Amino acid sequence: MLRTQIRSFHAVAKLESFTLASRELHVGQPTLTTQIKTLEERYNIELFRRRGRGVELTTAGLDLFEITSKIAIHEREIGLLMSSYKGLTAGELKIAAVSPYHVVDILSVFQMKYPNINVSVTLGNSQDTLDKVLQAKADIGIFAWEEEAPKVILEPYKTHNVQVIVNKDHPFYYRESISIQELANQKFILREHGSTTRGAFEVATNFARVKIKTYIEIGSREGVWQAVRRGLGIGIVADSEFISHPDLKQVAFNDVSITTRYFLSYLADRKKSHIIRAFSDASKEAKTLE
């Protein structure tokens, strides 16, 4: 009975909804509610607070969810381990990444070798991606990072240059390169805080004592791309993520080197996972095919 209650708790915590959890588990919502209530009463704790149509975890709920997430991972690992002896012929791989660019490169190799593995990909900034790995919402993260990360292994993947992108009506459009000092008082379209590209750029401008004016902040690289294309300001981008367009141009720096390092990341206690090792090997092969 306790195992069923824990399974029900995990589904509600993961989906933040009793309704969605009941659908996923194929049980009635009253039954699910009773299971959670019984679990709370058994230990005299509160696991959820109701919030509109959804729920949010209490401190006790957050601590329990961290453990149940690991249980869910280990259950999947059991299935993958058994499948691995037949060549990874079944299973699921969840990937979180900052850009589809790197994911597609690796998946082109991975899926040729393991066509029956179901892969899902979610996109976000580097902090979001790391959080998904730490919270066991993703098996593997692919992101840019410049610091040590707790509880995870970081495997170096690629390094890219950060450059300015400008609209065809901007004076920089006709330049091959610029100095970082020329950025003073430009109107910038920047990603949100948590973007490693933005972080690396701000470190460089602070070191050079160049004052940057954030004109618009947008939470996606596609949004930055569209705003720059429409002439609302200039932006920054890792050279690998630039989307070519006749109205846009990348402009390099001639006096500084601003780079972002990209990593594959996964929880340290999953370093022996067959499917993670297979994806890591695919990433190394993808690099050799460039």
matplotlib code that plots the C-alpha trace (Angstrom):
import matplotlib.pyplot as plt

x = [0.0, 2.8, 4.4, 1.1, 0.8, 4.4, 3.7, 0.6, 2.5, 5.2, 2.8, 1.0, 4.3, 5.7, 2.6, 1.5, -2.1, -4.3, -6.3, -3.3, -1.8, -5.1, -5.0, -1.4, -1.9, -5.4, -7.0, -10.0, -9.2, -11.1, -8.9, -5.8, -6.8, -7.5, -4.1, -2.3, -4.4, -3.7, 0.0, -0.1, -2.1, 0.2, 3.1, 1.2, 2.6, 1.4, 2.8, 0.8, -0.8, -3.7, -3.1, -6.1, -6.5, -3.0, -0.9, 2.5, 4.8, 5.5, 9.0, 8.3, 6.9, 10.0, 12.2, 10.1, 9.9, 13.7, 13.7, 10.8, 12.5, 15.5, 13.2, 11.6, 15.0, 16.2, 13.0, 13.7, 17.4, 16.2, 14.3, 17.2, 19.7, 17.6, 17.2, 20.9, 21.7, 19.7, 21.4, 19.3, 16.3, 13.8, 13.7, 13.3, 15.8, 14.9, 17.2, 17.2, 19.2, 19.9, 19.7, 18.5, 21.8, 23.9, 21.0, 20.4, 24.1, 24.3, 20.9, 21.8, 24.4, 22.5, 19.3, 21.1, 22.5, 19.5, 16.4, 14.0, 14.9, 12.2, 13.8, 12.2, 13.9, 13.0, 14.7, 15.6, 18.6, 21.6, 20.3, 16.9, 18.7, 21.0, 17.9, 16.1, 19.1, 19.4, 15.6, 15.8, 13.4, 16.0, 18.5, 21.1, 21.6, 23.4, 24.3, 27.0, 28.5, 31.5, 31.2, 31.4, 28.0, 26.9, 26.0, 26.6, 29.3, 30.1, 31.6, 33.2, 31.6, 32.3, 33.5, 32.0, 32.7, 30.2, 29.6, 27.3, 24.4, 23.0, 20.3, 21.2, 20.4, 23.0, 26.4, 28.1, 26.5, 29.2, 32.1, 34.0, 34.9, 34.5, 36.1, 34.3, 34.6, 32.3, 29.4, 29.1, 25.5, 24.2, 20.7, 20.9, 18.4, 19.5, 18.5, 17.2, 19.5, 20.5, 21.7, 25.4, 26.0, 24.7, 26.8, 30.0, 29.3, 28.6, 31.9, 33.8, 32.1, 32.5, 36.2, 36.6, 34.6, 32.1, 28.6, 25.9, 22.4, 19.8, 17.0, 14.8, 15.2, 13.6, 13.5, 14.4, 17.1, 14.4, 12.9, 16.2, 16.7, 13.3, 13.8, 17.3, 15.9, 13.3, 15.9, 15.0, 18.6, 21.6, 22.1, 24.7, 24.8, 27.1, 28.3, 26.9, 23.4, 23.2, 20.3, 21.3, 19.1, 19.8, 18.8, 21.2, 24.9, 27.3, 30.1, 33.2, 35.3, 38.8, 40.2, 38.6, 37.8, 34.4, 33.6, 31.1, 31.9, 29.2, 28.9, 27.0, 25.7, 24.1, 23.7, 26.9, 25.2, 24.1, 27.5, 27.2, 23.8, 24.0, 21.8, 23.8, 27.1, 25.6, 24.6, 28.0, 29.7, 27.4, 28.5, 32.1, 31.4, 29.3, 32.4, 34.5, 32.0, 32.1]
y = [0.0, 2.5, 1.9, 2.8, 5.9, 7.0, 6.3, 8.5, 11.2, 11.3, 11.7, 14.6, 16.3, 15.8, 17.1, 19.6, 18.5, 15.7, 15.7, 15.2, 12.6, 10.6, 10.5, 9.4, 6.6, 5.6, 5.9, 8.0, 11.4, 10.5, 7.4, 9.4, 12.1, 9.4, 7.8, 11.1, 11.9, 8.5, 9.0, 12.5, 11.1, 8.2, 10.4, 13.5, 15.8, 18.0, 17.3, 19.7, 23.1, 23.6, 26.5, 27.2, 24.2, 23.0, 22.2, 23.2, 21.1, 21.9, 21.6, 18.0, 17.4, 18.8, 16.6, 13.5, 14.4, 14.5, 10.9, 9.7, 11.2, 9.0, 6.0, 6.7, 7.0, 3.7, 2.0, 3.2, 2.1, -1.4, -1.6, -0.1, -2.4, -5.4, -4.0, -3.3, -7.0, -7.1, -3.9, -1.1, -2.2, -0.3, 2.6, 6.3, 9.2, 12.6, 15.5, 19.1, 21.5, 25.2, 24.8, 22.2, 22.7, 20.3, 17.9, 17.2, 16.6, 14.0, 12.4, 11.9, 9.5, 8.1, 7.2, 5.4, 3.0, 2.9, 3.5, 2.1, 4.4, 7.1, 10.5, 13.7, 17.1, 20.3, 23.6, 26.4, 28.4, 26.9, 27.3, 25.8, 22.9, 22.2, 22.4, 19.7, 17.4, 18.0, 17.5, 14.3, 15.7, 15.1, 12.2, 14.4, 18.2, 19.9, 23.5, 26.1, 26.5, 28.2, 27.0, 23.7, 22.2, 20.1, 16.4, 16.3, 15.2, 17.7, 16.2, 18.9, 18.9, 22.1, 25.7, 28.5, 32.2, 34.9, 37.5, 40.5, 40.2, 43.3, 44.3, 45.5, 49.1, 49.2, 50.7, 47.5, 45.5, 46.6, 45.8, 42.5, 43.1, 45.7, 46.5, 45.9, 49.6, 50.4, 48.7, 51.5, 53.0, 50.6, 49.4, 45.7, 42.9, 40.4, 37.0, 36.6, 36.2, 32.5, 32.5, 31.6, 33.5, 36.6, 35.9, 35.5, 38.7, 40.7, 39.4, 40.6, 44.1, 44.6, 43.7, 46.2, 48.8, 49.1, 50.2, 48.1, 49.4, 46.6, 48.0, 44.8, 41.5, 38.4, 34.9, 33.0, 33.3, 33.2, 36.3, 38.1, 37.1, 38.5, 41.7, 42.3, 41.5, 44.2, 46.7, 47.1, 46.9, 44.6, 41.2, 38.6, 35.0, 32.0, 31.6, 28.0, 29.3, 32.1, 31.6, 33.0, 35.7, 38.4, 41.1, 39.9, 39.6, 38.2, 40.6, 39.3, 41.1, 42.2, 42.9, 40.3, 36.6, 35.8, 32.1, 29.7, 26.1, 23.5, 20.3, 17.1, 16.7, 14.0, 13.0, 11.6, 8.5, 7.6, 7.6, 3.8, 4.1, 2.2, 4.7, 7.7, 6.1, 5.4, 9.0, 10.2, 7.9, 9.3, 12.9, 12.0, 10.4, 13.5, 15.7, 13.7, 14.0, 17.8]
z = [0.0, 0.9, -2.5, -4.2, -2.1, -2.9, -6.6, -6.5, -4.6, -7.2, -10.1, -8.4, -7.5, -11.0, -12.8, -10.1, -10.6, -9.2, -12.4, -14.6, -12.2, -12.2, -16.0, -16.1, -13.5, -14.9, -11.5, -10.4, -8.8, -5.6, -5.2, -5.8, -3.3, -0.7, -1.2, -0.7, 2.4, 3.9, 3.3, 5.0, 8.0, 8.4, 9.1, 10.3, 7.7, 4.9, 1.5, -0.8, -0.6, -3.0, -5.4, -7.6, -9.9, -9.1, -6.1, -4.7, -2.6, 1.1, 2.5, 3.4, 0.0, -1.7, 0.3, -0.5, -4.2, -4.4, -3.2, -5.3, -8.4, -7.7, -7.3, -10.7, -12.3, -10.8, -12.0, -15.5, -15.1, -14.3, -17.5, -19.5, -17.9, -18.9, -22.4, -22.7, -22.8, -26.0, -27.4, -26.0, -28.0, -25.9, -23.5, -23.1, -23.0, -21.7, -22.8, -21.7, -23.8, -24.5, -28.2, -30.8, -32.6, -30.5, -29.8, -33.5, -34.1, -31.4, -32.1, -35.7, -34.5, -31.5, -33.3, -36.1, -33.5, -31.2, -33.3, -30.8, -27.9, -27.6, -27.1, -25.8, -25.8, -23.8, -24.4, -21.9, -20.7, -19.1, -15.5, -16.5, -18.1, -15.1, -12.8, -14.9, -14.5, -10.8, -10.3, -12.4, -15.0, -17.6, -18.0, -19.8, -20.1, -22.9, -21.9, -21.6, -18.2, -16.5, -12.9, -11.0, -10.6, -7.6, -7.8, -11.5, -14.0, -16.7, -19.9, -22.2, -25.6, -27.6, -27.3, -29.2, -29.8, -28.6, -31.3, -31.9, -34.3, -36.0, -38.4, -42.0, -41.1, -38.3, -39.0, -37.7, -40.5, -42.9, -40.5, -40.3, -36.7, -33.9, -30.6, -27.3, -26.5, -29.5, -27.7, -25.2, -25.2, -27.9, -27.4, -26.5, -26.9, -24.3, -23.0, -19.4, -16.5, -16.4, -20.0, -20.0, -23.2, -21.6, -18.5, -20.4, -22.3, -19.2, -17.6, -20.6, -20.7, -17.0, -17.2, -20.1, -18.2, -21.0, -19.9, -21.6, -21.9, -21.8, -24.0, -24.1, -22.3, -24.0, -22.6, -25.8, -28.5, -31.2, -29.6, -29.6, -33.2, -34.2, -32.3, -33.8, -37.3, -36.8, -35.9, -32.2, -31.1, -31.4, -29.7, -28.8, -29.8, -29.7, -33.3, -33.5, -32.8, -35.3, -37.8, -41.1, -42.6, -45.3, -42.9, -40.2, -39.7, -37.1, -36.2, -34.4, -31.7, -32.7, -29.2, -26.9, -27.0, -25.4, -25.4, -24.0, -23.2, -23.8, -21.7, -21.4, -17.9, -15.8, -12.2, -10.7, -9.4, -12.9, -14.5, -15.1, -16.9, -20.2, -22.0, -20.7, -21.7, -25.2, -25.6, -24.4, -26.9, -29.6, -28.7, -29.1, -32.5, -33.6, -32.9, -35.3, -38.1, -38.3]

ax = plt.figure().add_subplot(projection="3d")
ax.plot(x, y, z, "-o")
ax.set_aspect("equal")
plt.show()
